[in-house]
């Protein structure tokens, strides 16, 4: 044991030495020139960044349509964000996923598929997301689990490269594997289902409570600091990672009688054996061991499946409360109006789908994550812009019943109803408020009958490697170039794409929605005259589009007023034509575009129809905005396996034991996967040596229960998807 420790320590020292001496002269020159050409941000105008990453979080949230979930704080954040419905990770395991999105590189470039190497030595001296902000004058602070701890981040959370301050880890995290979970007989166990009394826990607290406490104190302190630098604050919450340990009162939010089993919770018979993960992290827990579940398939008893799902939901609500505390502190310290916020899960988690638990797979339940991006002035208006003094963007919304919170401040914008009947009364709003202008926020509030900004959603395919360039561009930092095909000697580049063009286009959808409603009003009320008072007080928008002046001018027809309102919302620069003829031509043009898109992919769609006659392209089957269709054509993920048949290390093999690699791509219509032989010595994939294929048509099989890859009539589609998979992620980037 001692010898192994000494050997490991020696290898770390050697690696660190290699790192310090391996920088090429050109790298140093590049860094010096980069620093000279791009001065740090010091003028006080830079936006802060709050980067929230959550362990093992799937999109089981209220804002993602799960009405059972109590996630008010995240839902409130979502109402002021762009919500990405189709966001995917590059590998469904903590360490590789986090290194991937924090460097904006895929696992085949970080060369990290497990937890046991440091990319700066093992692959290349890549610049990280927080490092990029640090190099441009930001104070960078890590709280909780941001980088995966241990060798994957050089036992230092990549300090001092990425962080200005010492990273903070909650002291109680060391009890993750301790026997602290109460059993029915009064004993304590190392259980997976673990509702607890916080006062009876070691140190009388829990890791996420500590992380939230530290974050609140950090925001309090930095708000009082004389050094007014912008900050990049990364906060990593542990729950709902196993064990599902949380304050027991959160379980009351989810009565067991209301919990249901996962849809398609049985083993898919046509699933390749190599694709199966035997969820050994769940099996290692005392309460699961007591069930005497067979290896490798199980299944878990149905009553215990319900208990696990209940505790996953409860742990998620507990985490939501901590997110709410952080957001409230952000606002209380004056940062909400000038802080970009991103919220993301590092990967998903199977909750019984396919008889699977945990992550460690290429199923959608393991690879799809929630992703929210909130940008003041882009995705939402600030209180000062909407003219509601004292209105809070982020009130703390306690999910527990009977506890006082600022719930009255919150309006569920997901259920907001459009009401334009009194749109002409904008004039009286001006007079009633005693001011000479109406803000864009007033117009939005009036038309939505809600105090919240519109929630923006998109089905565009995105990946977590997109986050680094997105946050850099949103903050006004230098953008990242696309990585070359041999990226190992390039310090700063991306293997993703900035989402900012997509975000800017998505936020214009509000005007499109208002336009249609106003067209309807105009058609019904075309003969109505303008209110008498508007004859002398006509509303004019200023060139800045931030407010409307009331002035004595010639009368404008009501259509022009409505036209100007929509024209200026969210920065639209071109006038909108409200005639029915224009709408007809617009719809006709969109239909032609859809036909052209269909023709462009006719080979794929014809093959899909032969595979399943019920196949319908996504743009016909469900609403897909043009930005979604014109964004990435596919997204990619991968996972290693040590063997074809499930073994004890199938979930988390070491690099030397990785002999097979699964690669998946998702389009809007299809998920396709190949499992090929992999040689870890040279990181080479041998595509011709194939050990399994998976093909799912998402429109007719959203739960990925029916693998069609084995059917002869689906072979043309398999061939086409195989060709696209092997071409890789570069071909799928947005134009």
N, C-alpha and C positions, 0 to 999 in steps of 0.2 A: 504493500500500500504506500509506504513512504517512498520506495523506489519509483513507483509510478508517478507520485506527486513531483518528485525531484526532476524526473524526466520531462513531465509536462511543463514545469516551471522553466526548465532549461530551454525548451523549445519556444516558449513565449518570449524569453529574453533574447534568444537568437532571432526570432521573427521581428521583434522590436528593433534590434540592431540592424537587421537587413532593411527594414522600412526606413530607418534614419539615413542609411547610406545608399539607398537604391534610387533616389531621385536623380533623374538625368539632368544634365546642365540645361537642356532645352526646356525642361519643366520649370526650373527655377527662373529662367529668362522669361518664360511665358507668364509666370505668376507676377514677376516684377512689372512687366509691360501691362498686364491686365490691371494691376493696381494703379498704375499711372493713368491709363486710359479711362478707367471707370472709377472715379473718386467715390468714397463712402458717402452714404446719405447722412447729412448732418444738419440740414436746414430746417428740420422740424415738421416738414410737410409729408413725410413718408407715412404710409399706413402700417399699423401693427398687424401681426398675424397671430391668431390663436389656432393651433393645429391640434385637434382632438382625435386620438386614435384609440379604438376600443378592441379588446381581445375577444376573438371568437364571436363577433357580432354579425348575425345574419339580418336581413331586412325585415325582421319581425317587429315592426314598429307601427304606431298609429298612422304616421304620415305615409307609410307604404301600404296602407289599406287594411291593416289588421285592426279591426274595430274592438277586439277584446283587449288590446294592449293599453296599459297606462304609461304612456311615455310623453307626457304633456310638454316637458321642457325641450325635448328633441323635436317634437311636432311644432312647437312654437318657433324654434330655430328654422325648421324646414319651411315654414310659411314666409320666411325672409331670405330664402335661399333658392338656388336651382337644385332640384332633386333629380338625381340620375337613377333611373329605374333599372338600367342595364349596365352596372359597373362590376368589373371582374378583376380578380387578383391574378398574379402570375404563378403563384404556387400556394396551395392551401395549407400552409404551416407557418408558424410565427416568424422564426428567424429569417428564412429566405424571402418571405413576403415583405417584411419590413425593410430589409436591406435593398430589395428590389425597388420599392417605391421611394425610399429615401435617397437612392442614387439615380433613379429614373432609368434603371437598366434591368434587363430580364435575367433570370437565373443563369442562362447560358453565357452571360457576360460577367455577372458577379462570381460565377463558378461556385456559388453557394447553394447547395440543395439540402443541406442539413445545418447543424449548429456549430460545426467544428473547424471553421477556418475564418480568417480575417481577410476581407476582400482587398484591403490596401496592400497586403503582402501576397495574397494568394492569386489575385487577378489583376488589379491595377489601382493606382492611387487616385480613385475617383472622388470628385467633389460631391458632398452631400447637400441635401436641401437646407438644413440649418447652417451648414458651413457657408453656403452661397450667400445667405442673409448676413451671417457674421462678417464675411469679407466685405460687405457693403454697409457697415456701420451699425448693424443691429446688435442689441443685447439678446443673446440666445440662451434659453433656459429649458432644460428637460425635467419633466416631473413624471414619476412612475415609469411604466414600461413603454418606451418609445423605440429605441433600438432594442433588439433582443439581448439580454444580458449574457455575459460569459465571453467565450473566445470569439463568437461571431461579431462582437464589437470591441475586441481587444481588452476585455475585462474593465473597460473604462467608459462604456457608452460612447465610444469614439471621441473621447476627450484627449487633448484639448482642441482637436481639429474642428469639431462641430459646435462646441458649446463655450460661451463666455463664462458662465458660472458652473459650479460643480453640479452635475446631475443629481436629482433627488430621488431616492427610492424609499418607500415606506418601510419602517423597521419591522412591521408585522408580516411582511411578505414571506419571511423565513418560515412561517407556520403553515405554508401551503400544503406540506405533506405531514403535518402533525395531527395527532388524534385529538381534535377539538370539537368534533361534531357529536351532538347528543343523540344517543340511541333511546329506544322506548324503555329499555330496562334501567336507564339512568347512567349507563356506562358511556364512554367517549370513543369515537371511532374516526378513522380517516375515510370518511364517506364522500360520495359524490353529491348526494342530496343532503344539504347542510344548512337549514335555517337555524340561526343562533340568537342568543341574547348577547348583545354587544358588551354589556357590563361584565359578562362572565368570560369574555375572550382574553387571551394574553394581551397585556397592556391596555385592556378595556377599549379597544378600538379595532378597526379593520383597515386593510390597505387602501381601498378607494376613499374611505373617510379621511385618511391621512393625506392622500394625494390632493384631495379637494381642499383640505385645510391649508396645505402648503401653497397651493395655487392662489387661494384667496389672500393669504399673507403676502405673497409675491406681488400681486396686483396692488394691494394696499401700500406696500413699500415703494414700488416703482412710481406710483402716482405722486408720492411725496418727495421723490428724489429730485435733486437739483439738476442732475444730468438728464436732459430730455432727449434721450435717444429712443428710436423706435425699438420695439421688442418682437422677437419671434419666440412665442411661448408654446411649447409642445407638451401636451398632457396626455398620458397614456393610462386609461382605466383598465383594470384587470377583469372585472366581471362583464359578461357572464362566462368567462373561462372557468374550467373545472379547477377546484371543486366548486359546486354551486353553493357557495357560502355567502349568506346575506342576512341582514336583520330579519328575524322571523315574522315581524308584522307585515312585511311585504307579501308574504304568502297569502294573507287574507284578501288581497286584491284578486286572487285567482282561485275561486272555490273549485275543488277537485271535480265537483259535479259538472262544471262547465268545460273541463279540459277534454279534448278529443285526441284520438290517435292520429298520427300523420297520415295523409292520403298515400296510398300505395306503400304501406309499411311492411310489405313482404319482399322476400328476396327475388330480384328479377332473374328469371330462369335463363335468359340468353346473355347475361352479363359475362364477359370474359373473366376468368378467375384472377388474372393479373390485376384487374381493376378493383378488386375487393380490398377494403381496409378493415381489419378485424377489431378496430377501436380498443386497443390495449390500454390506453390511458384511462378509459372508463372501467375496464375489467380489473385494473389494479386497485380500485377502491374497495374498502372493506364491505360496504353494503352490497356491492355488485358481486364480490366474491362469495358472499353468503347465499347468493341465488343459484350457485353451481351451474352457471350457463356454459353450454358446450362451446368449444373453440372449433372453427373460427366464425361460425355464422350466428350462433345464438339460437333462437332470438331471446330477447329479454321478455319476461312476463308482462302482459299488457298492463297490469296494475302498476308495475314499476315504470313502464314507459310513461304513463300518465303523471307519476310523481316527478320524473325527470323533466318532462315538458313544463309542468307547473313551476318547478324550481328555476328552470331557465327563464321563464317569463318573469318570475319574481326578482331574480338577480338582475334582469334587464331594467326593471322599474327602479330598483335600488341604484343602479348605475345612472339612470336618467335623473334621479334626484341630485346626484353629485354633479352632473353636467349642468343642471339648473343652478346650483350654488355658484359654479364657476362663471356662468353667463351673467348671473345677477351681480357678482363682484366686478366683472368687466364693466358693466354699466355704472354701478355705484361709484367706481373710481374714474369715470369720465372717458372710458375708452371705446364704448360701444359704437359711437358714430364714426370712428376712424380705425376700425379693426376688421380685417378680413378673417372670416372664420371658416375653417373646413372641418368636417366631421366625417369619419370613415371607420369601417371595421377592417381589421388586418386580414381577415378571411371569414368565410361563413362557418356554419356548423350544422351537421345533419342531426335532426331531431326525430329519428326513427324512420325517415324516408328510406325506402329500399332495404329496410331492416338494418340500416347503418346509423352509427352515432359518431360524434366528433367530426374532425375535418379529414385530412390525409387522403383526399380523393379528388376526382375530377367531376363529380356530380355538381350540378348547378347549386344545390344547397350548400356545398362547401366552398365554391369559388365565387359566388355572387355576394356582394356586400352593399350596405347602404353608403351613399356618398352624397354629402350636402356641401355646397359652396355658397357662402353668404358674403356679398360685397356691398358695403354701404354706397348708396347712390346708383347702384347698378341693379341689384336684386331686390332692393327695398329702399324706401325713403326713411330718413331719420326723423325723430320727433320734431326737430327744429324745422325740417322741410315741410312737414304736414301741419305745422302750426298748432300742435297740441302740447302746450307746456305741461310738464309733469307726467306726460304719457311715457310709460316704460316700454322699451323694446323687449327686454328680457327680465320680466318679473319672475321671481322664484315661484314655481308651481309645484307644490308638494303633492305627490300622488296619493299619499295616505289620507283616508277619510278622517274627518273630525279634527284635522290640524289646520290651523289658520294659515292661509297663504294669500297671495295676491291674485287669486283666480278671477276676481272681478276685472282685472286688467286684461284678461285674455279673451279673445274671441276666436272661436274655432274657424279659421278661414277656409278649412277644407269643406265646410258646409255653407260657406257664404253664398247668399242668393243675390243675383243681379236685380237691381231695381232702378229703372231709369225714368219712372213715371214723373218724377219731379225734377228732371234735369234742368229745366228752365229756371228753377228756383235758385240756381247758383248765384243769380244777381242778388237775391235777398240774403244769401249767406254773406256776401260782401258787406252789405249794409249792417247786418246784425252783428258782425264782428267788429264793426267800426274801423275797417281798414280799407285801403284803396286797391287791393289786389286779391286774387284768388290763386293759391298755389296749385301745382300739379297734384300734390297730395290731397288737397281738398276735392279735386275732381275725381280722383281714384276712390276716395272714401265715399263720396256721394253716390257714385255709380255702383259701388259694390255693397253698400249698406253694411260696411265692416270697417273697423279701425286698423285692420292688418293689411299689409301689402299682399298682392296676389301670390299664391304659391306657384312656382314655375316647375314643371315636370318635363322630362324628356326621356324618350325611349332610345335615344342615340347610344350606340355601343361605345363604352369607354373602359379604360383600364387604369389601374392604380399607378402605372408608370407615367400617366398623364398629369399627376398631381404636381410634381416638382416644377415643370415648365409653366403650369397654370398659375400657381401661387407666385412665381417669380414675375410673370407678366402682369398679374393683377396688382402687384405691389410696385410696378414700375421699374423693376430690376432688369438687368440685361437678360435677354431671352437665351434659351439654350439651343445650340445648333443640333441638327440630327446627327446621331452617332454614325461614324463611317462603318463600313462593313467589317473592318478590323478595329474594334473600338478599344482594345486593351491598353493603348498608350495615350488615349485621349482623356484628359482629366475631367473636362466639363462638356457634357453632351447629353442628349436624351434619346431613348428608344421608344418614346411615346410622342404625344402631341399636345400642345397647350389647348385647353378647353375654352380659352377666352373668346375666340371667334364664335364658338357654339353658344356660349353664355350670352354674348351680346345679341345674337340673333334670337335666342329663346326669349329674352326679356322684352323683345318687341312684340311678342304674341299678345300682350295686353292690349295694345292698340288695335290689333286685328280683331280681338274679341269685342272691344268697344265699338269698332267700326260697324260690325254686323248688327249689333243692337241699335246703333244710331240710324243705320239704314232702315231698319224696321220701323223705328219711330218716325223717320222722315216720310216713309211711304204711307203710314197711317194718318199722320198729322200734316201732310203736305200743304193743306189749305189753311193751316193755322197761322195767324200773324204773331209777330213778336209781342211780348208783353209791353204794355204802354210805357212803362218806365225804361225799357231798353231802347226806346226811341232816342233818348237823350244820353243814356249811359250804356254805351256799347263796349263789350269786352274785347280787348285786344291782347294777344300774347306778346310778351317781350321777345327779343331775339334770343335771349338766353334760355327760353322755354321753362324757366323756373317759376314764373308767376305771370299773372294777367293784370294789365292796367285797366282801370275804368276811366274813360275819358269822354269828353263831349265831342262827338264826331258824327258823321253821317250814319244813318241806320244801315245795319247789315241784315240780310235775310237770315232766318233761323238756321237754314242749312249751312251757311258759312260759319256761324258760331260753332255748331256741332263739328263742322269740318276742322276748324282750327283747334278745338279741344283735342280731337284725336290726333291731328297732325303733330302736335307738340308733345304728346305723352311719350315719355321715355326716349326723347331725343330724336324722334323721326324728323327728317329734314325735308322730305318731299311731300307735297300735298296729296291727299287721298281723294280720289274721285268717287263720289257717292252714287253715281247713277246705276240703274239696274243694268244698263248696257255694259258698263265697265265690269260689273260683277259677273255677267254672263261670259264675257271674253276671258276674264281671269280664271273662272272655273274650267272653261274650255281649254285654256292653255295648260292648266294643271293636269287635266285628263290626258292631253297629248304627251306631257312630260312623263306621266305614269306609263303610257303605252311604250314610249321610247325606252324607259328603264326596263320594262318587261322584255322588250326585244333584245336589249343588251345582255340580259341574263337568260335568254330563251333556252340555252342548252341545259342550264341548271334546273330551270323550272319544268322543262319537259321531262327530264330524268326524275324529278321529284314526283311528278304526276304518275309516272309509270310505277314508281315505288309505292305511292299511296294516292289513289284517285281523288281522295278528299282534300289533297294539298291545295292550299290557297296562299299566294304570296302575302307577306306581312302587310304590305301597304293596302291590300284589299281587305284583309281579314280584321284589321284593327287600325285605329287612328295612329298614323305615323306622320309627324310634321316633316316638311321638306328638309329641314336641317338634320333630322335623324337619318333620313335616307341618304343624304349627301355627306354624312360624316364617315367614320370608319366602316369599311365593308365587313370587317371581322375583328374579333379580339381573341387572345391566345392565353392558354395556361398549360402547365405541365406538372407531372409528378413522377418521382422515381419509385422503383420497386426492387427488392433484392431477389425475387423469385417469381415464377409464374403462379405457383400455388401459395396461398396465404401462410405466412410464418410469423413467429413472435416479433420479428423486427420489420414486418411489412409496412407499418405506419411510419416509422422513423429510422430508416436504414442509414448507416454511415456511408460516406462516399465510396469507400473501397468495396462495399457490398452492393452497390447500385449496379445491377446488370440489365435493367429494363427501364425505359423512360416512356411515359405516356404523354402525348401532346394532344391538346384539344383546341379547336377553334369553334367559336360561336358566330353565326350570322343572325340576322333577325328571324330567319326561318329554320335554321338547322344547327344542331350540335354534332360535330364529327370528331372522333378520337382514334388515334392509332397508338398501340403499344409496341415499341420496337426495341431490339437489343441495343444496349448501351455499354460502352467500355469506359470505365472511370479513369483509367490511366491517361487517356488522351481526349476525354470528353466527347467522344465521337458517337453519333447515332447511326445505326446500321438499318436504314429504312427497309431494305429488302428482307431483313430477318424479322418478320412480323409475328407477334404473338397475340394479337387481339385487335378488333375494330369495334367501334360503337357508332351508331347512327340514329339520331332522334329527330323527328320532325316536330318542331316546337308548337306549331299551331294545333295539331291534333294530339300531341303527347307532351303537354307542358311539364309533367312530372318525371319525364325521362324513364318511363317504366317499360317501354317496348323497343328493344334494340333491333333495328331493321337491317343491320349490316350483313346478316347471315343469309338474307333472302336473295335468290338469284335475280329476281326482277328489279332489285334495288342496286345491282352491281354498277350500272352506268352512273348512278348518283354517287356511289362510293368512290368510283374512279375519279369523278370530277372533284369531289371534296378532298380526296387524297392529294390530288395535284395542287389544290389551293393551300392545303395544310403545309405541304413541303416547300412551297414557295415562301412561306413565312410571313411575318408581321409587316414587313416593309411594303408589300404589295397592297396591303389593306389600309394604309394611312389615308386620311382625307386629302382630297386634291388641294 
